[in-house]
């Protein structure tokens, strides 16, 4: 059974009279043992819920809904299984001491892969868990392969692990869809090793549906960790050439490019980002694959909706990697809205300037680099910079602290053109009065 933590207002659950503390025993006759069961079985149009109330009354509840519509129940979240690997490139190992405890959690849980698209290595998967995945068709799953060469994979993961290819073979034979990733480490799993990995994985197509190649990220807190080479412009050019050959071949053979490079490779190589259509159905968008192409497509859609706003200037912060792209589009926003949309790229002093992505900017870096700048009528902060319900940066600086320190209205926005427009409109419609502390 699962305990109900809370009920969303105006939801099915609220209308049915469900309360926090109720326990869901079964859905459509299926026993509910964890969050995976709950999400699997609510995906139906006709539901019969058996619920145990706090007073030990047993309820049977019938309802109709759209198949994928949520009930509005918040269920207690399981603690993730921990990763026992010691990956050479693990970013958790590259964090300094003294940050909040949740940042040091290395999760390796097939349930989270199924529910949220988290990448797992399959190294701690028991036979019982494997059989559950197969029996319950928990698909798709997201697999960190890195290489299919077993000795090299053990070196990259820093421990003895099961061979990956037999595990993949069992999953694909059961009809489980897989999306795989390779963290590209120059001098280790590039070149011939990368070729072997791609060719091994494509042999499982279509059940292995896509592969993403992403560059390794190295912070300045590696200390006594093994030395790794950062990805250079030359590495990026070579990798893109290699992947392009495979894309052309697989597009002809299978009707899909199959293997995709993260946007960062194109930026490092100073090469043109592929068009929107080259990313097909964007299977690896959460891995930073196709974000720029998608952003450009959405800009074209958003500009049609932009109207003149009663603002003078708004500032949008970003990481250095995305600065030039945003500057180009900011000019278009400014022309249509009449607002000077100022883009400020924040150097990552905390983790090191080689880390250029927006999602790893800390609050203190942002504060120090914005002090003294004219920020205008408001400050837009992309939601990817924040954790814990979008209110805290990685270093536990809060949005409220930013607002008070800079004395400017701060709006957290979705990291998209629509988010930028919504943020600008929010500032124009509801100016916030900052109280001086």
C-alpha positions as CSV (number, residue, x, y, z in Angstrom):
1,X,0.0,0.0,0.0
2,X,1.0,3.6,-0.5
3,X,0.3,6.5,1.9
4,X,-1.2,9.7,0.4
5,X,1.0,12.7,1.4
6,X,-1.2,15.4,0.1
7,X,-4.1,16.2,-2.3
8,X,-4.0,18.8,-5.0
9,X,-6.9,21.3,-4.9
10,X,-9.6,20.9,-7.6
11,X,-8.3,17.5,-8.6
12,X,-10.1,14.2,-9.0
13,X,-8.8,13.1,-5.7
14,X,-10.1,16.2,-4.0
15,X,-13.6,15.8,-5.6
16,X,-13.7,12.2,-4.4
17,X,-12.9,13.2,-0.8
18,X,-9.5,11.6,-0.5
19,X,-7.4,12.9,2.3
20,X,-3.7,13.0,3.3
21,X,-3.0,9.9,5.4
22,X,-5.3,7.7,3.2
23,X,-3.5,4.5,1.9
24,X,-4.0,3.2,-1.6
25,X,-4.2,-0.6,-1.5
26,X,-5.0,-1.4,-5.1
27,X,-6.0,0.0,-8.5
28,X,-8.1,-2.1,-10.8
29,X,-7.3,-5.2,-8.8
30,X,-3.5,-4.6,-8.9
31,X,-1.8,-4.4,-5.5
32,X,0.1,-1.1,-5.2
33,X,3.5,-1.6,-3.6
34,X,5.5,1.4,-4.8
35,X,5.4,4.6,-6.9
36,X,6.0,2.6,-10.1
37,X,2.9,0.5,-9.5
38,X,0.9,3.6,-8.8
39,X,1.9,5.4,-12.0
40,X,1.5,2.3,-14.2
41,X,-2.0,1.5,-13.1
42,X,-3.5,5.0,-13.0
43,X,-2.9,5.2,-16.8
44,X,-6.4,4.0,-17.5
45,X,-9.8,5.5,-18.3
46,X,-11.8,3.4,-15.8
47,X,-10.4,3.1,-12.3
48,X,-11.4,1.2,-9.3
49,X,-9.4,2.3,-6.2
50,X,-9.4,0.5,-2.9
51,X,-8.4,2.9,-0.2
52,X,-7.9,2.4,3.5
53,X,-8.9,5.5,5.6
54,X,-7.1,6.7,8.7
55,X,-10.1,5.4,10.7
56,X,-9.6,1.9,9.1
57,X,-12.7,2.3,6.9
58,X,-12.2,0.6,3.5
59,X,-13.4,2.6,0.5
60,X,-14.0,1.4,-3.1
61,X,-13.9,4.3,-5.5
62,X,-15.0,4.2,-9.2
63,X,-14.1,7.0,-11.5
64,X,-13.6,7.8,-15.2
65,X,-10.9,10.1,-16.6
66,X,-8.6,10.6,-19.6
67,X,-6.1,7.8,-19.7
68,X,-3.0,9.9,-18.9
69,X,-4.7,12.4,-16.6
70,X,-3.3,12.6,-13.1
71,X,-5.5,12.0,-10.0
72,X,-4.0,14.8,-8.0
73,X,-2.5,12.5,-5.3
74,X,1.0,13.1,-4.0
75,X,2.5,9.8,-2.9
76,X,5.5,9.4,-0.5
77,X,8.6,9.3,-2.6
78,X,11.0,6.4,-2.2
79,X,14.6,6.9,-1.3
80,X,16.7,6.1,-4.4
81,X,19.1,3.2,-4.4
82,X,22.6,4.3,-4.2
83,X,25.3,4.0,-6.9
84,X,28.3,1.9,-5.8
85,X,30.4,2.9,-8.8
86,X,33.4,5.2,-8.6
87,X,33.2,6.7,-12.1
88,X,36.3,8.6,-13.2
89,X,34.1,11.5,-14.4
90,X,31.3,11.4,-11.7
91,X,30.4,15.0,-11.0
92,X,29.3,14.2,-7.4
93,X,32.9,13.4,-6.7
94,X,33.9,16.8,-8.0
95,X,31.8,18.8,-5.5
96,X,33.4,20.7,-2.7
97,X,32.7,19.9,0.9
98,X,30.0,21.8,2.8
99,X,27.2,21.8,0.3
100,X,23.7,20.4,1.2
101,X,23.6,16.7,1.7
102,X,21.2,15.9,-1.1
103,X,23.8,17.0,-3.7
104,X,26.1,14.2,-2.7
105,X,23.5,11.4,-3.3
106,X,24.5,9.2,-6.2
107,X,21.3,7.5,-7.3
108,X,21.3,4.3,-9.4
109,X,17.7,3.2,-9.4
110,X,15.8,1.6,-12.2
111,X,12.5,2.9,-10.8
112,X,13.7,6.5,-11.3
113,X,14.9,5.7,-14.8
114,X,11.4,4.5,-15.7
115,X,9.6,7.3,-13.9
116,X,11.8,10.3,-14.6
117,X,14.3,9.4,-17.3
118,X,17.3,9.2,-14.9
119,X,20.3,7.4,-16.4
120,X,21.5,4.2,-14.8
121,X,24.4,1.9,-15.4
122,X,22.6,-1.4,-14.6
123,X,25.5,-2.3,-12.3
124,X,23.4,-2.8,-9.1
125,X,20.4,-4.5,-10.8
126,X,19.4,-7.7,-9.0
127,X,17.9,-10.7,-10.8
128,X,14.6,-10.0,-9.1
129,X,14.6,-6.4,-10.3
130,X,15.5,-7.4,-13.8
131,X,12.6,-9.8,-13.9
132,X,10.3,-7.1,-12.6
133,X,11.4,-4.8,-15.4
134,X,10.7,-7.5,-17.9
135,X,7.4,-8.7,-16.3
136,X,5.9,-5.3,-15.9
137,X,7.3,-3.9,-19.2
138,X,9.0,-0.9,-17.4
139,X,9.8,1.0,-20.6
140,X,11.6,3.1,-21.7
141,X,14.7,3.0,-19.6
142,X,17.8,5.2,-19.9
143,X,21.2,3.5,-19.7
144,X,24.6,5.0,-19.1
145,X,26.7,2.7,-21.3
146,X,29.8,4.9,-21.9
147,X,31.5,2.0,-23.7
148,X,30.7,-1.6,-24.6
149,X,34.3,-2.7,-24.2
150,X,34.1,-4.5,-20.8
151,X,37.6,-3.9,-19.4
152,X,37.4,-0.2,-20.5
153,X,33.9,0.1,-18.9
154,X,35.2,-1.2,-15.6
155,X,38.0,1.3,-15.8
156,X,35.6,4.2,-16.4
157,X,33.2,3.1,-13.7
158,X,36.0,2.5,-11.3
159,X,34.9,-1.0,-10.1
160,X,34.1,-4.5,-11.2
161,X,30.7,-4.6,-12.9
162,X,28.6,-7.0,-14.9
163,X,29.1,-7.0,-18.6
164,X,26.7,-4.6,-20.2
165,X,25.9,-6.3,-23.5
166,X,24.3,-9.5,-22.0
167,X,22.1,-7.2,-19.8
168,X,21.0,-5.1,-22.8
169,X,20.3,-8.3,-24.8
170,X,17.9,-9.5,-22.1
171,X,16.1,-6.2,-21.9
172,X,15.7,-5.7,-25.7
173,X,14.6,-9.4,-26.1
174,X,11.8,-8.6,-23.6
175,X,10.7,-5.6,-25.7
176,X,12.0,-2.9,-23.3
177,X,12.9,0.4,-25.2
178,X,16.3,1.8,-24.2
179,X,17.9,5.1,-24.7
180,X,21.7,5.1,-24.1
181,X,24.3,7.7,-23.3
182,X,28.1,7.9,-23.7
183,X,30.1,10.4,-21.6
184,X,32.9,11.2,-24.0
185,X,36.3,11.2,-22.3
186,X,39.2,12.1,-24.6
187,X,41.9,9.4,-24.8
188,X,39.6,6.8,-23.2
189,X,36.3,5.9,-24.8
190,X,36.7,8.0,-28.0
191,X,38.0,7.0,-31.4
192,X,37.9,3.2,-32.1
193,X,36.3,2.6,-28.7
194,X,33.4,4.9,-29.5
195,X,33.0,3.2,-32.9
196,X,32.7,-0.2,-31.3
197,X,30.2,1.1,-28.8
198,X,28.0,2.7,-31.5
199,X,28.1,-0.4,-33.7
200,X,27.3,-2.7,-30.8
201,X,24.3,-0.6,-29.7
202,X,22.9,-0.2,-33.2
203,X,22.8,-4.0,-33.4
204,X,19.9,-3.8,-30.9
205,X,17.9,-1.3,-32.9
206,X,15.0,-0.6,-32.7
207,X,14.8,-1.5,-29.0
208,X,17.8,0.6,-28.4
209,X,16.2,3.6,-29.9
210,X,18.8,6.3,-29.6
211,X,22.3,7.0,-28.3
212,X,23.6,10.4,-27.0
213,X,27.3,11.3,-26.9
214,X,27.9,14.1,-24.3
215,X,31.2,15.7,-23.3
216,X,32.7,15.0,-19.9
217,X,32.4,17.9,-17.4
218,X,35.4,18.7,-15.2
219,X,35.2,21.0,-12.2
220,X,38.1,22.6,-10.3
221,X,37.4,20.4,-7.3
222,X,38.9,17.1,-8.7
223,X,41.7,17.1,-6.1
224,X,43.2,13.6,-5.9
225,X,40.8,12.2,-8.5
226,X,42.2,10.6,-11.7
227,X,43.4,13.1,-14.3
228,X,41.1,13.5,-17.2
229,X,41.5,15.5,-20.3
230,X,38.9,18.2,-21.0
231,X,37.2,18.2,-24.4
232,X,38.9,20.5,-26.8
233,X,37.8,22.1,-30.1
234,X,39.9,19.4,-32.0
235,X,38.2,16.6,-30.0
236,X,34.8,18.1,-30.8
237,X,35.5,18.4,-34.5
238,X,36.8,14.8,-34.7
239,X,33.8,13.4,-32.7
240,X,31.3,15.3,-34.8
241,X,32.9,14.0,-38.0
242,X,32.7,10.5,-36.7
243,X,29.1,10.7,-35.6
244,X,28.0,12.4,-38.8
245,X,29.3,9.3,-40.8
246,X,27.2,7.0,-38.6
247,X,24.2,9.3,-38.9
248,X,24.3,9.2,-42.7
249,X,24.6,5.5,-42.7
250,X,21.9,4.8,-40.2
251,X,19.5,7.2,-41.8
252,X,19.8,5.3,-45.0
253,X,19.6,1.9,-43.3
254,X,17.1,2.4,-40.6
255,X,15.4,5.8,-41.3
256,X,16.9,7.3,-38.2
257,X,20.2,9.0,-37.3
258,X,20.2,6.9,-34.1
259,X,23.3,8.6,-32.6
260,X,23.3,12.2,-31.6
261,X,25.9,14.7,-30.3
262,X,25.2,17.1,-27.4
263,X,24.9,20.7,-28.4
264,X,28.1,21.5,-26.5
265,X,30.2,19.7,-29.2
266,X,28.9,22.0,-31.9
267,X,29.6,25.1,-29.8
268,X,33.1,23.9,-28.9
269,X,33.8,23.0,-32.5
270,X,32.4,26.3,-33.7
271,X,30.1,24.5,-36.1
272,X,26.6,25.1,-37.2
273,X,23.9,23.6,-35.1
274,X,21.8,21.1,-37.1
275,X,18.3,22.1,-38.1
276,X,15.2,21.2,-36.0
277,X,14.4,18.2,-38.3
278,X,17.8,16.6,-37.7
279,X,16.8,15.7,-34.2
280,X,13.8,13.7,-35.3
281,X,11.6,13.3,-32.2
282,X,14.2,14.7,-29.8
283,X,14.7,11.5,-27.9
284,X,17.7,12.9,-26.0
285,X,16.6,16.5,-25.3
286,X,17.1,16.1,-21.5
287,X,20.7,15.2,-22.3
288,X,21.3,18.6,-23.9
289,X,20.9,17.1,-27.4
290,X,18.9,19.5,-29.7
291,X,18.1,22.1,-27.1
292,X,19.4,24.9,-29.3
293,X,17.5,23.7,-32.3
294,X,14.3,23.4,-30.3
295,X,14.9,26.9,-28.8
296,X,15.3,28.4,-32.2
297,X,12.1,26.8,-33.4
298,X,10.2,28.1,-30.3
299,X,11.6,31.6,-30.8
300,X,10.0,31.7,-34.2
301,X,6.7,30.7,-32.6
302,X,6.9,33.1,-29.7
303,X,7.8,36.2,-31.7
304,X,4.4,35.9,-33.4
305,X,2.8,36.4,-30.0
306,X,5.1,39.2,-28.6
307,X,3.4,42.6,-28.1
308,X,4.7,45.9,-26.9
309,X,5.3,45.8,-23.2
310,X,5.4,48.7,-20.7
311,X,9.0,48.1,-19.7
312,X,12.3,49.8,-20.3
313,X,14.8,47.0,-19.6
314,X,14.8,43.4,-18.3
315,X,17.9,41.3,-17.6
316,X,18.2,37.6,-18.3
317,X,21.1,35.6,-16.8
318,X,22.6,32.5,-18.4
319,X,25.7,30.4,-18.4
320,X,28.6,31.3,-20.8
321,X,27.8,28.3,-23.1
322,X,24.5,29.7,-24.2
323,X,25.3,33.5,-24.2
324,X,25.8,34.1,-27.9
325,X,22.6,32.2,-28.8
326,X,20.6,34.2,-26.4
327,X,22.1,37.6,-27.4
328,X,21.0,36.9,-31.0
329,X,17.4,36.2,-30.0
330,X,17.3,38.9,-27.4
331,X,17.6,41.5,-30.2
332,X,14.5,40.0,-31.8
333,X,12.6,40.1,-28.5
334,X,13.6,43.7,-28.0
335,X,12.5,44.8,-31.5
336,X,9.0,43.2,-31.1
337,X,8.4,44.1,-27.4
338,X,10.1,47.5,-27.2
339,X,12.0,46.2,-24.1
340,X,15.8,46.2,-23.9
341,X,16.4,42.5,-23.1
342,X,19.9,42.4,-21.6
343,X,21.7,39.1,-21.5
344,X,24.3,38.6,-18.8
345,X,26.5,35.5,-18.9
346,X,27.7,34.4,-15.5
347,X,31.2,33.0,-15.2
348,X,31.3,29.8,-13.1
349,X,33.9,30.7,-10.5
350,X,32.6,28.2,-8.0
351,X,33.1,25.1,-10.1
352,X,35.7,26.5,-12.5
353,X,35.3,28.4,-15.7
354,X,35.5,25.2,-17.8
355,X,32.0,24.6,-16.5
356,X,29.8,26.8,-18.8
357,X,26.3,25.3,-18.6
358,X,23.5,27.4,-17.1
359,X,22.3,24.7,-14.7
360,X,25.5,24.8,-12.6
361,X,25.6,28.5,-11.8
362,X,25.6,29.3,-8.1
363,X,23.8,32.1,-6.3
364,X,27.0,33.6,-5.0
365,X,28.6,33.8,-8.5
366,X,25.4,35.4,-9.8
367,X,25.3,37.9,-7.0
368,X,28.9,38.9,-7.2
369,X,28.8,39.4,-11.0
370,X,25.5,41.3,-11.0
371,X,26.4,43.8,-8.3
372,X,26.7,47.2,-9.7
373,X,25.1,46.4,-13.1
374,X,22.0,48.2,-14.2
375,X,19.4,45.4,-14.3
376,X,16.4,47.4,-15.3
377,X,12.8,46.6,-14.3
378,X,13.4,43.0,-13.4
379,X,15.7,40.0,-13.4
380,X,14.8,36.7,-15.1
381,X,16.5,33.5,-13.7
382,X,16.2,30.3,-15.7
383,X,14.6,27.5,-13.6
384,X,17.5,25.1,-14.4
385,X,19.7,27.1,-12.0
386,X,17.4,26.3,-9.1
387,X,16.6,23.2,-7.0
388,X,14.2,22.5,-4.2
389,X,11.0,23.7,-5.7
390,X,12.8,26.3,-7.8
391,X,13.8,28.5,-4.8
392,X,17.4,27.6,-4.0
393,X,20.6,27.6,-6.0
394,X,23.2,24.8,-5.6
395,X,24.9,26.8,-2.8
396,X,21.6,27.3,-0.9
397,X,21.3,31.0,-1.9
398,X,17.6,31.7,-2.3
399,X,15.7,33.7,-4.9
400,X,14.6,36.0,-2.1
401,X,18.2,36.7,-1.1
402,X,19.0,37.6,-4.7
403,X,16.0,39.9,-4.9
404,X,16.9,41.7,-1.6
405,X,20.6,42.0,-2.4
406,X,20.1,43.4,-5.9
407,X,16.9,45.4,-5.1
408,X,15.2,44.3,-8.2
409,X,12.1,42.1,-8.9
410,X,13.2,38.5,-9.7
411,X,11.1,36.1,-11.7
412,X,12.1,32.5,-12.2
413,X,11.2,31.4,-15.7
414,X,11.1,28.2,-17.7
415,X,14.2,27.8,-19.8
416,X,12.5,28.4,-23.1
417,X,11.5,31.4,-25.3
418,X,7.9,31.0,-23.9
419,X,9.4,31.2,-20.4
420,X,11.2,34.4,-21.3
421,X,8.1,36.0,-22.7
422,X,6.0,34.9,-19.7
423,X,8.6,36.4,-17.4
424,X,8.7,39.7,-19.2
425,X,4.9,39.9,-19.2
426,X,4.8,39.0,-15.5
427,X,7.1,41.9,-14.6
428,X,5.1,44.3,-16.8
429,X,1.7,43.2,-15.4
430,X,2.7,42.8,-11.7
431,X,5.6,45.1,-10.7
432,X,7.0,44.0,-7.4
433,X,7.9,46.5,-4.7
434,X,11.2,45.5,-3.0
435,X,11.4,46.2,0.7
436,X,14.7,47.5,1.8
437,X,16.1,45.4,4.6
